[in-house]
Amino acid sequence: MPLLSVLLPVKDGERTIEGAVRSTLRAMPRDSELLVVDDGSTDGTAAVLQRFTDHRLRVLQHATPLGVAGALNAALDATDSRLVARMDADDLCLPWRFAVQLAALRCADLVFGSMVLIDARGRPTGFSSPRAVHPRSAGLHLLVENPFAHPTMVGARSAITAAGGYRSTAVEDYDLWLRAVAGGARLRKLRTPVLAYRRHAGQATQSWSAATPDPLLDESYGAALPAHLRPLTSALRAAAVFRSPSAPGRAQLLEHLRQASSALPASQRRALLARARGASGRIHP
């Protein structure tokens, strides 16, 4: 049983999967494995994966696509490591990633990192929210945004399974983080970049709207709210993302954040409240 399993779902990723796998294997510690779930690819993804000879790489192939949540749950079922990490088929893992994040797990259950942004051709275009999030403020941040990029996750398998694993919703990562925090898991984000994140058309950040009805996401978002705000769950979820001044419940949410963040260090409190008052419009970083 390896200490760490890196889970990488892919569907029709022949153009980028080689770089994703190669960079991940280069960064992984010895006591680890990379499990690629080929989720019904119809292009040359399988042929690219067959060229690798590193014994730490395993490939699960599904002729019928399971979707991201289904593929990740299948990967969890097929591994038994104490720690798990995520990787995407179109991103690049930075060499120091796992050394930095594994060390940070001493005081957290799930650790995330910042990201260098690259375009479809792999050219750097900037950074994505290079700011730290402490476990004490993680649950509050999740009420107004998702500061935790899914492919940067490294954490304890027990924290994911205790939260119930992945569910089939449009934002399966945000849904899981909300449930994890509600269950007492400690989530932490580092300022250190750990991933080169490729931005292109068709990603969930561009195709999903927070106003879309989603009973599962309302359930997880409501679980992260204090009891007196739960009757306003649907309105607050939309207000949190769109920052609409007229959205029902927005004033109550801001007041809750002001009161709940009073014990945070001043810099963390200012950052949280600034994000709550700002206009992001995105659920992903």
SVG drawing of the C-alpha trace seen along z (x, -y; Angstrom):
<svg xmlns="http://www.w3.org/2000/svg" viewBox="-36 -47 47 49">
<polyline fill="none" stroke="black" stroke-width="0.4" points="0.0,0.0 1.6,-3.3 1.4,-6.4 0.0,-8.5 -2.3,-8.0 -2.7,-10.7 -6.0,-10.5 -6.2,-11.7 -9.5,-11.4 -9.2,-12.0 -11.5,-11.9 -10.2,-12.6 -7.0,-14.2 -4.4,-12.9 -3.0,-16.4 -2.1,-17.2 -2.1,-13.9 1.6,-13.1 2.7,-16.4 0.3,-15.9 1.5,-12.4 5.2,-13.1 5.2,-16.2 3.3,-14.3 5.5,-11.3 8.5,-13.6 7.2,-15.4 5.8,-12.4 7.6,-10.9 8.8,-7.3 6.1,-5.8 3.2,-6.8 1.2,-5.9 -0.5,-7.7 -3.9,-6.3 -5.3,-7.5 -8.9,-6.8 -9.5,-6.8 -13.2,-7.8 -14.4,-6.6 -11.9,-8.3 -12.4,-7.9 -9.2,-9.6 -5.6,-8.5 -5.4,-8.9 -5.0,-5.2 -2.1,-5.0 -0.3,-7.8 -0.6,-6.2 0.7,-2.9 4.0,-4.5 4.9,-5.0 6.9,-2.4 7.1,-3.9 5.8,-1.2 4.1,-3.9 1.5,-4.5 -1.7,-2.5 -4.5,-3.0 -8.2,-2.2 -10.2,-2.2 -14.0,-2.6 -15.7,-2.2 -18.8,-3.9 -18.0,-7.4 -18.7,-7.8 -18.3,-11.6 -15.8,-13.3 -17.5,-12.4 -18.0,-8.8 -14.5,-8.5 -13.0,-9.9 -15.1,-7.6 -14.0,-4.6 -10.4,-5.8 -10.9,-6.0 -12.4,-2.5 -9.4,-1.2 -6.8,-2.6 -6.1,-2.1 -3.4,-4.7 -3.7,-6.9 -3.3,-10.1 -4.8,-11.0 -4.2,-13.9 -5.8,-15.2 -4.4,-16.1 -6.1,-17.1 -5.2,-15.8 -4.5,-19.3 -2.4,-20.8 1.3,-20.5 2.5,-19.5 5.3,-21.8 8.4,-19.9 8.2,-20.9 4.4,-20.3 4.2,-17.2 7.2,-18.0 5.6,-21.3 2.0,-20.0 2.9,-16.8 4.7,-18.9 1.7,-21.2 -0.6,-18.3 0.8,-18.3 -1.8,-20.9 -4.6,-20.3 -6.7,-17.5 -6.8,-18.8 -4.1,-21.1 -4.4,-23.1 -1.9,-25.4 -1.9,-28.4 -1.5,-28.1 0.4,-29.6 -2.0,-30.2 -1.1,-29.0 -3.0,-29.2 -4.0,-26.4 -0.5,-26.4 1.2,-26.2 2.4,-29.9 2.3,-31.5 -0.4,-34.2 -0.3,-35.1 -1.2,-33.7 -4.6,-32.6 -5.4,-34.1 -1.9,-33.8 -3.1,-34.1 -3.2,-31.7 -6.3,-30.5 -6.0,-29.3 -8.2,-26.4 -9.8,-28.8 -11.3,-30.9 -11.8,-28.1 -15.5,-27.6 -16.2,-31.3 -14.5,-31.7 -16.5,-28.8 -19.7,-30.8 -18.6,-33.5 -16.3,-31.7 -14.3,-28.5 -10.7,-29.4 -9.6,-25.8 -8.6,-24.6 -9.5,-20.9 -6.4,-19.8 -4.1,-21.2 -5.6,-19.0 -3.5,-16.7 -5.1,-15.3 -6.2,-12.5 -8.4,-9.9 -10.4,-9.7 -11.4,-13.4 -12.9,-12.7 -14.7,-9.4 -16.0,-10.9 -17.7,-13.7 -19.2,-11.0 -17.0,-11.2 -17.9,-12.9 -21.4,-13.5 -22.8,-14.1 -23.2,-17.9 -21.9,-20.5 -19.2,-21.6 -18.3,-18.3 -15.3,-19.8 -17.1,-22.8 -19.8,-20.4 -17.2,-18.2 -15.3,-21.0 -18.5,-22.4 -19.5,-19.0 -15.9,-18.4 -15.9,-21.7 -19.3,-21.1 -18.0,-17.8 -15.0,-19.3 -12.2,-18.8 -9.4,-21.4 -8.8,-22.9 -5.7,-25.0 -4.5,-26.8 -0.8,-27.7 0.5,-30.8 3.1,-28.6 2.2,-27.7 2.0,-23.9 0.4,-23.6 0.4,-25.2 -3.3,-25.5 -4.3,-25.5 -7.3,-27.7 -9.4,-27.0 -12.9,-27.0 -15.3,-24.4 -14.2,-24.4 -16.7,-24.4 -15.7,-27.9 -17.0,-29.2 -20.1,-27.0 -21.7,-26.8 -23.9,-29.4 -24.4,-29.7 -28.0,-30.6 -28.6,-27.1 -30.9,-25.1 -28.9,-22.4 -30.5,-20.6 -27.3,-18.7 -25.3,-21.9 -28.0,-23.7 -27.8,-20.8 -24.0,-21.1 -24.1,-24.9 -26.8,-24.9 -24.8,-22.5 -22.0,-25.1 -24.3,-27.9 -25.3,-28.7 -28.8,-27.3 -30.5,-30.7 -29.5,-31.3 -30.4,-27.9 -34.0,-28.8 -32.3,-31.3 -29.9,-28.7 -30.8,-29.0 -30.8,-32.8 -27.6,-33.0 -25.8,-30.6 -26.7,-32.8 -26.0,-36.0 -22.6,-34.8 -21.4,-34.1 -22.9,-37.1 -22.6,-39.6 -25.9,-41.2 -26.8,-44.1 -30.5,-43.3 -30.2,-39.5 -32.4,-38.2 -30.3,-37.3 -27.1,-39.1 -27.1,-41.5 -27.6,-38.7 -24.8,-36.7 -22.4,-39.7 -23.3,-40.3 -22.7,-36.6 -19.3,-36.9 -18.4,-40.0 -19.3,-38.4 -17.8,-35.0 -14.5,-36.5 -14.0,-38.7 -11.5,-36.3 -9.3,-36.0 -6.1,-38.0 -6.8,-41.4 -5.2,-40.7 -7.3,-37.5 -10.5,-39.2 -10.0,-42.1 -9.3,-39.7 -12.4,-37.7 -14.7,-40.6 -13.2,-42.2 -14.0,-39.1 -17.5,-39.0 -18.2,-42.6 -16.5,-42.2 -17.7,-40.9 -16.2,-37.6 -19.0,-35.7 -17.1,-32.5 -17.3,-29.4 -13.8,-28.2 -10.5,-30.0"/>
</svg>
